[in-house]
C-alpha cells in the first residue's frame, strides 16, 4: 500500500489502473483474501492480469501462484516487488501482458544498484 501511495503521487492517472489487495502480515494462507479470484475476474478486461508480489515463496506469492493454476483468467505473477518495478509497469501499462511481465522484471532488476 505504501508503494502504491508513492506511485499515485508520481503518476496519479496511471495509478488508477492498480488494484491493491490488502493482506495482513499476520495472516497465513488460511486468511488469504477470499475474494481474490473474484477480484481478478472483475479487473481482467480480457488482456489478463499482472500481479506483483513481494517475496517468492512467501504466503501471498504461494496463494497467488496457486490461483494462476485454477483460474480461467490469464494471470502472470512477478515477485520481488520494488518501487522502480512498480513505476516502470505504470509507465508501460498499455503494453500487452507478456511485454508488461518483461517490463516489470527489467524495472525491478534495474532498480537494484550496487556501488
N, C-alpha and C positions, 0 to 999 in steps of 0.2 A: 504494500500500500504506500510506503514511503517513496519508493522509486516512481510509482505512478504519480504521486503528487509533484515530484520534481519534473517528470516528463510533461505533466499537464501545465506546469508553469512555463516550460520552454516552448511546447507545441500544443496549445490548448485545443485547437480544432482536430488535429490528428489523434490526440489522446482520447477523444471521444470514441474511437474505434476499439479501445481496450475495455475488456470486462474483467474486473478483479473478483476473484473468488476468495473471500476471507477464510483463513484456516488457522485455528489456534495452535500455538506451539505445543500445547499440552495435549492436543487431540491426536489420537492414533488413527490407524486405518478404520477402526470401528466408528470413529466420529467424523469420517470424511463427509464433505457436503453431499447430502442425499440427492440433491437435485443437479448434480454435476452433468449427468447425461442430458437432462432437460435443458440446462443452460447451453450446452454445446449445440443441441438441436435448434435452440432459439436464436443463437448468434450466427450459425452457419448459413450463409446466403447462397450456398451451392458451390462455393470455391474451397471449402474446407476450413479448418480452424488450426491456428498455430497456438500451442500452449507453451509458455515459458515457465520453467520451474527453477528452483534454486539448486539443489544438490542431487545428483544422480544417486539413486539408491535410498534416498530419504522417503518417508511415507508419502508426501504429496506426489513425488515422481512415480513411485510404485503404483499408487492408486490410478493416476492418470495413464500410465503405461498400460495397465490392465484394461482401462476403459477403451483405449485405442483398439484393443483386440475384440471388444464385444459390441462397439457401436457401429452403426451403418454409416455414420458421417466420416469423412476423411479428416483425420486428426493427426497432426505431427507434433512431436514434443522436442524441445531443445532445453537442456538443463545447463546449469551454470550461470543463471541469470545475473547480469551486472547492468549497471546503468548505460554504459556505452552500447551494449547489445539492444536494450530497450529503445534507446534513441535512434539507433540505426534502423531497427524494424519500423519505427514510426516514420522515418524519412522515406522508406520504400514500401509503405503499407499497401500501395496499389499493385504491387508485384504479385504474380501467381504464387500459390502456396509453396511449391518446391523451390522457387527462387528466394522466397522470403525465409525459408529454412536456412539457405546458404548465407543470406544477408545477416541473419541472427547469429549464426556461428562465427562468421567473419568479424562482425561487430564485437562479439564477446572476446574473441582472441586478440583483436587489435586494441581492445581496451585494457589489456594487461601489458604493462611496460615494466621492464626491469632495467634499472640504471646503475 
